Each structure stands twice: as C-alpha cells, then as structure tokens.
C-alpha cells in the first residue's frame, strides 16, 4: 500500500477557499485516493477510476 503522506494530493479549482470544505484526490498504486482536506490524517478512500467516475456523475446529477 502506498503511503498517503508521500503522495501529491490535489484540490479542485472549484473548492471553496478558506472554508475547509474540500476533498482532495491523488493517484495511488491501487487506484485514486479521496480524502477530506480538513482532516487529512483521518485516512482516505481508495477508488477505482470507474468508481470515481460513477461518484462524480452521481454528484453532478444532484
């Protein structure tokens, strides 16, 4: 498993500045990492590209 701390995490350019209400994504060996930017030490979810695509499509519909 890849260390999340050694990974380059990215926030969306649509993130709300200053509020901490953001998620971050990173490329991991096992897939795509997804974590809460205000609590990065709480861990992350690892999703396949297909699962992330489905999540983003569902979010856009709501």
Backbone atoms as SQL, in Angstrom:
CREATE TABLE atoms (id INTEGER PRIMARY KEY, chain TEXT, resi INTEGER, resn TEXT, atom TEXT, x REAL, y REAL, z REAL);
INSERT INTO atoms VALUES
  (1, 'A', 1, 'UNK', 'N', 0.848, -1.184, 0.000),
  (2, 'A', 1, 'UNK', 'CA', 0.000, 0.000, 0.000),
  (3, 'A', 1, 'UNK', 'C', 0.890, 1.243, 0.000),
  (4, 'A', 2, 'UNK', 'N', 0.519, 2.221, -0.779),
  (5, 'A', 2, 'UNK', 'CA', 1.296, 3.452, -0.915),
  (6, 'A', 2, 'UNK', 'C', 1.027, 4.381, 0.260),
  (7, 'A', 3, 'UNK', 'N', 2.083, 5.003, 0.765),
  (8, 'A', 3, 'UNK', 'CA', 1.954, 5.977, 1.842),
  (9, 'A', 3, 'UNK', 'C', 1.206, 7.206, 1.347),
  (10, 'A', 4, 'UNK', 'N', 0.136, 7.567, 2.015),
  (11, 'A', 4, 'UNK', 'CA', -0.638, 8.746, 1.621),
  (12, 'A', 4, 'UNK', 'C', 0.134, 10.035, 1.874),
  (13, 'A', 5, 'UNK', 'N', 1.019, 10.036, 2.877),
  (14, 'A', 5, 'UNK', 'CA', 1.759, 11.257, 3.200),
  (15, 'A', 5, 'UNK', 'C', 2.796, 11.592, 2.141),
  (16, 'A', 6, 'UNK', 'N', 3.283, 10.597, 1.393),
  (17, 'A', 6, 'UNK', 'CA', 4.286, 10.827, 0.354),
  (18, 'A', 6, 'UNK', 'C', 3.641, 11.074, -1.003),
  (19, 'A', 7, 'UNK', 'N', 2.364, 11.215, -1.019),
  (20, 'A', 7, 'UNK', 'CA', 1.592, 11.346, -2.245),
  (21, 'A', 7, 'UNK', 'C', 1.227, 12.800, -2.489),
  (22, 'A', 8, 'UNK', 'N', 1.178, 13.196, -3.753),
  (23, 'A', 8, 'UNK', 'CA', 0.774, 14.562, -4.099),
  (24, 'A', 8, 'UNK', 'C', -0.752, 14.615, -4.187),
  (25, 'A', 9, 'UNK', 'N', -1.364, 15.294, -3.234),
  (26, 'A', 9, 'UNK', 'CA', -2.819, 15.447, -3.190),
  (27, 'A', 9, 'UNK', 'C', -3.199, 16.751, -3.880),
  (28, 'A', 10, 'UNK', 'N', -4.326, 16.737, -4.580),
  (29, 'A', 10, 'UNK', 'CA', -4.787, 17.923, -5.320),
  (30, 'A', 10, 'UNK', 'C', -6.225, 18.257, -4.946),
  (31, 'A', 11, 'UNK', 'N', -6.488, 19.557, -4.851),
  (32, 'A', 11, 'UNK', 'CA', -7.851, 20.051, -4.620),
  (33, 'A', 11, 'UNK', 'C', -8.408, 20.561, -5.933),
  (34, 'A', 12, 'UNK', 'N', -9.690, 20.503, -6.059),
  (35, 'A', 12, 'UNK', 'CA', -10.360, 21.040, -7.235),
  (36, 'A', 12, 'UNK', 'C', -10.216, 22.557, -7.279),
  (37, 'A', 13, 'UNK', 'N', -10.157, 23.094, -8.473),
  (38, 'A', 13, 'UNK', 'CA', -10.139, 24.554, -8.617),
  (39, 'A', 13, 'UNK', 'C', -11.486, 25.154, -8.225),
  (40, 'A', 14, 'UNK', 'N', -12.512, 24.316, -8.068),
  (41, 'A', 14, 'UNK', 'CA', -13.834, 24.768, -7.638),
  (42, 'A', 14, 'UNK', 'C', -13.993, 24.748, -6.122),
  (43, 'A', 15, 'UNK', 'N', -12.941, 24.395, -5.389),
  (44, 'A', 15, 'UNK', 'CA', -13.012, 24.324, -3.932),
  (45, 'A', 15, 'UNK', 'C', -13.352, 25.693, -3.361),
  (46, 'A', 16, 'UNK', 'N', -14.080, 25.667, -2.260),
  (47, 'A', 16, 'UNK', 'CA', -14.458, 26.913, -1.591),
  (48, 'A', 16, 'UNK', 'C', -13.267, 27.357, -0.749),
  (49, 'A', 17, 'UNK', 'N', -12.649, 28.463, -1.112),
  (50, 'A', 17, 'UNK', 'CA', -11.440, 28.943, -0.434),
  (51, 'A', 17, 'UNK', 'C', -11.709, 29.324, 1.012),
  (52, 'A', 18, 'UNK', 'N', -10.818, 28.874, 1.899),
  (53, 'A', 18, 'UNK', 'CA', -10.857, 29.292, 3.287),
  (54, 'A', 18, 'UNK', 'C', -11.837, 28.580, 4.188),
  (55, 'A', 19, 'UNK', 'N', -12.745, 27.776, 3.644),
  (56, 'A', 19, 'UNK', 'CA', -13.747, 27.139, 4.488),
  (57, 'A', 19, 'UNK', 'C', -13.374, 25.723, 4.894),
  (58, 'A', 20, 'UNK', 'N', -12.406, 25.126, 4.223),
  (59, 'A', 20, 'UNK', 'CA', -12.017, 23.762, 4.539),
  (60, 'A', 20, 'UNK', 'C', -12.998, 22.724, 4.047),
  (61, 'A', 21, 'UNK', 'N', -13.952, 23.124, 3.224),
  (62, 'A', 21, 'UNK', 'CA', -14.961, 22.200, 2.705),
  (63, 'A', 21, 'UNK', 'C', -14.521, 21.663, 1.350),
  (64, 'A', 22, 'UNK', 'N', -13.458, 20.878, 1.373),
  (65, 'A', 22, 'UNK', 'CA', -12.885, 20.378, 0.132),
  (66, 'A', 22, 'UNK', 'C', -12.537, 18.906, 0.259),
  (67, 'A', 23, 'UNK', 'N', -12.504, 18.251, -0.861),
  (68, 'A', 23, 'UNK', 'CA', -11.922, 16.917, -0.916),
  (69, 'A', 23, 'UNK', 'C', -10.668, 17.019, -1.761),
  (70, 'A', 24, 'UNK', 'N', -9.761, 16.101, -1.541),
  (71, 'A', 24, 'UNK', 'CA', -8.525, 16.047, -2.303),
  (72, 'A', 24, 'UNK', 'C', -8.435, 14.686, -2.975),
  (73, 'A', 25, 'UNK', 'N', -7.823, 14.673, -4.144),
  (74, 'A', 25, 'UNK', 'CA', -7.618, 13.439, -4.900),
  (75, 'A', 25, 'UNK', 'C', -6.133, 13.234, -5.135),
  (76, 'A', 26, 'UNK', 'N', -5.736, 11.966, -5.229),
  (77, 'A', 26, 'UNK', 'CA', -4.343, 11.637, -5.528),
  (78, 'A', 26, 'UNK', 'C', -4.297, 10.313, -6.280),
  (79, 'A', 27, 'UNK', 'N', -3.299, 10.180, -7.139),
  (80, 'A', 27, 'UNK', 'CA', -3.060, 8.898, -7.808),
  (81, 'A', 27, 'UNK', 'C', -2.312, 7.987, -6.848),
  (82, 'A', 28, 'UNK', 'N', -2.833, 6.795, -6.649),
  (83, 'A', 28, 'UNK', 'CA', -2.205, 5.790, -5.803),
  (84, 'A', 28, 'UNK', 'C', -1.978, 4.530, -6.626),
  (85, 'A', 29, 'UNK', 'N', -1.119, 3.654, -6.150),
  (86, 'A', 29, 'UNK', 'CA', -0.882, 2.394, -6.860),
  (87, 'A', 29, 'UNK', 'C', -2.171, 1.603, -7.029),
  (88, 'A', 30, 'UNK', 'N', -3.001, 1.599, -5.995),
  (89, 'A', 30, 'UNK', 'CA', -4.224, 0.795, -6.003),
  (90, 'A', 30, 'UNK', 'C', -5.410, 1.490, -6.663),
  (91, 'A', 31, 'UNK', 'N', -5.278, 2.743, -7.065),
  (92, 'A', 31, 'UNK', 'CA', -6.395, 3.470, -7.670),
  (93, 'A', 31, 'UNK', 'C', -6.279, 4.963, -7.412),
  (94, 'A', 32, 'UNK', 'N', -7.402, 5.586, -7.115),
  (95, 'A', 32, 'UNK', 'CA', -7.465, 7.019, -6.846),
  (96, 'A', 32, 'UNK', 'C', -7.814, 7.215, -5.374),
  (97, 'A', 33, 'UNK', 'N', -6.995, 8.020, -4.675),
  (98, 'A', 33, 'UNK', 'CA', -7.264, 8.320, -3.275),
  (99, 'A', 33, 'UNK', 'C', -8.185, 9.521, -3.165),
  (100, 'A', 34, 'UNK', 'N', -9.091, 9.469, -2.205),
  (101, 'A', 34, 'UNK', 'CA', -10.059, 10.538, -1.954),
  (102, 'A', 34, 'UNK', 'C', -10.055, 10.795, -0.453),
  (103, 'A', 35, 'UNK', 'N', -9.812, 12.049, -0.041),
  (104, 'A', 35, 'UNK', 'CA', -9.794, 12.351, 1.391),
  (105, 'A', 35, 'UNK', 'C', -10.355, 13.739, 1.664),
  (106, 'A', 36, 'UNK', 'N', -10.671, 13.980, 2.928),
  (107, 'A', 36, 'UNK', 'CA', -11.174, 15.261, 3.413),
  (108, 'A', 36, 'UNK', 'C', -9.978, 16.180, 3.646),
  (109, 'A', 37, 'UNK', 'N', -9.950, 17.333, 3.008),
  (110, 'A', 37, 'UNK', 'CA', -8.791, 18.225, 3.114),
  (111, 'A', 37, 'UNK', 'C', -8.611, 18.802, 4.513),
  (112, 'A', 38, 'UNK', 'N', -9.683, 18.929, 5.285),
  (113, 'A', 38, 'UNK', 'CA', -9.530, 19.493, 6.620),
  (114, 'A', 38, 'UNK', 'C', -9.119, 18.442, 7.649),
  (115, 'A', 39, 'UNK', 'N', -9.198, 17.157, 7.289),
  (116, 'A', 39, 'UNK', 'CA', -8.788, 16.070, 8.181),
  (117, 'A', 39, 'UNK', 'C', -7.944, 15.046, 7.426),
  (118, 'A', 40, 'UNK', 'N', -6.832, 15.448, 6.851),
  (119, 'A', 40, 'UNK', 'CA', -6.056, 14.522, 6.026),
  (120, 'A', 40, 'UNK', 'C', -5.479, 13.338, 6.794),
  (121, 'A', 41, 'UNK', 'N', -5.288, 13.485, 8.098),
  (122, 'A', 41, 'UNK', 'CA', -4.730, 12.391, 8.892),
  (123, 'A', 41, 'UNK', 'C', -5.768, 11.331, 9.258),
  (124, 'A', 42, 'UNK', 'N', -7.020, 11.563, 8.898),
  (125, 'A', 42, 'UNK', 'CA', -8.082, 10.606, 9.203),
  (126, 'A', 42, 'UNK', 'C', -8.168, 9.479, 8.180),
  (127, 'A', 43, 'UNK', 'N', -7.279, 9.484, 7.213),
  (128, 'A', 43, 'UNK', 'CA', -7.266, 8.422, 6.214),
  (129, 'A', 43, 'UNK', 'C', -7.918, 8.845, 4.912),
  (130, 'A', 44, 'UNK', 'N', -8.032, 7.889, 4.018),
  (131, 'A', 44, 'UNK', 'CA', -8.607, 8.174, 2.703),
  (132, 'A', 44, 'UNK', 'C', -9.324, 6.941, 2.174),
  (133, 'A', 45, 'UNK', 'N', -10.158, 7.155, 1.193),
  (134, 'A', 45, 'UNK', 'CA', -10.792, 6.069, 0.454),
  (135, 'A', 45, 'UNK', 'C', -9.968, 5.824, -0.794),
  (136, 'A', 46, 'UNK', 'N', -9.871, 4.590, -1.209),
  (137, 'A', 46, 'UNK', 'CA', -9.215, 4.264, -2.466),
  (138, 'A', 46, 'UNK', 'C', -10.276, 3.732, -3.413),
  (139, 'A', 47, 'UNK', 'N', -10.448, 4.407, -4.530),
  (140, 'A', 47, 'UNK', 'CA', -11.463, 4.056, -5.519),
  (141, 'A', 47, 'UNK', 'C', -10.807, 3.673, -6.836),
  (142, 'A', 48, 'UNK', 'N', -11.481, 2.826, -7.594),
  (143, 'A', 48, 'UNK', 'CA', -11.044, 2.580, -8.964),
  (144, 'A', 48, 'UNK', 'C', -11.430, 3.802, -9.788),
  (145, 'A', 49, 'UNK', 'N', -10.854, 3.923, -10.953),
  (146, 'A', 49, 'UNK', 'CA', -11.224, 5.037, -11.838),
  (147, 'A', 49, 'UNK', 'C', -12.712, 4.985, -12.177),
  (148, 'A', 50, 'UNK', 'N', -13.220, 3.781, -12.388),
  (149, 'A', 50, 'UNK', 'CA', -14.632, 3.620, -12.735),
  (150, 'A', 50, 'UNK', 'C', -15.531, 4.043, -11.573),
  (151, 'A', 51, 'UNK', 'N', -15.151, 3.671, -10.349),
  (152, 'A', 51, 'UNK', 'CA', -15.946, 4.051, -9.180),
  (153, 'A', 51, 'UNK', 'C', -15.925, 5.567, -8.985),
  (154, 'A', 52, 'UNK', 'N', -14.766, 6.194, -9.168),
  (155, 'A', 52, 'UNK', 'CA', -14.683, 7.649, -9.044),
  (156, 'A', 52, 'UNK', 'C', -15.529, 8.323, -10.117),
  (157, 'A', 53, 'UNK', 'N', -15.461, 7.819, -11.320),
  (158, 'A', 53, 'UNK', 'CA', -16.268, 8.374, -12.411),
  (159, 'A', 53, 'UNK', 'C', -17.757, 8.289, -12.059),
  (160, 'A', 54, 'UNK', 'N', -18.194, 7.151, -11.535),
  (161, 'A', 54, 'UNK', 'CA', -19.588, 6.987, -11.133),
  (162, 'A', 54, 'UNK', 'C', -19.977, 7.938, -10.021),
  (163, 'A', 55, 'UNK', 'N', -19.093, 8.119, -9.047),
  (164, 'A', 55, 'UNK', 'CA', -19.354, 9.047, -7.946),
  (165, 'A', 55, 'UNK', 'C', -19.501, 10.470, -8.461),
  (166, 'A', 56, 'UNK', 'N', -18.605, 10.893, -9.337),
  (167, 'A', 56, 'UNK', 'CA', -18.669, 12.254, -9.885),
  (168, 'A', 56, 'UNK', 'C', -19.916, 12.462, -10.738),
  (169, 'A', 57, 'UNK', 'N', -20.286, 11.463, -11.520),
  (170, 'A', 57, 'UNK', 'CA', -21.507, 11.569, -12.326),
  (171, 'A', 57, 'UNK', 'C', -22.737, 11.679, -11.435),
  (172, 'A', 58, 'UNK', 'N', -22.783, 10.903, -10.362),
  (173, 'A', 58, 'UNK', 'CA', -23.910, 10.976, -9.426),
  (174, 'A', 58, 'UNK', 'C', -23.962, 12.341, -8.744),
  (175, 'A', 59, 'UNK', 'N', -22.801, 12.885, -8.374),
  (176, 'A', 59, 'UNK', 'CA', -22.756, 14.201, -7.728),
  (177, 'A', 59, 'UNK', 'C', -23.242, 15.295, -8.673),
  (178, 'A', 60, 'UNK', 'N', -22.904, 15.189, -9.936),
  (179, 'A', 60, 'UNK', 'CA', -23.341, 16.201, -10.916),
  (180, 'A', 60, 'UNK', 'C', -24.854, 16.193, -11.105),
  (181, 'A', 61, 'UNK', 'N', -25.471, 15.041, -10.939),
  (182, 'A', 61, 'UNK', 'CA', -26.923, 14.931, -11.126),
  (183, 'A', 61, 'UNK', 'C', -27.700, 15.527, -9.960),
  (184, 'A', 62, 'UNK', 'N', -27.051, 15.733, -8.821),
  (185, 'A', 62, 'UNK', 'CA', -27.779, 16.197, -7.628),
  (186, 'A', 62, 'UNK', 'C', -27.463, 17.594, -7.268);
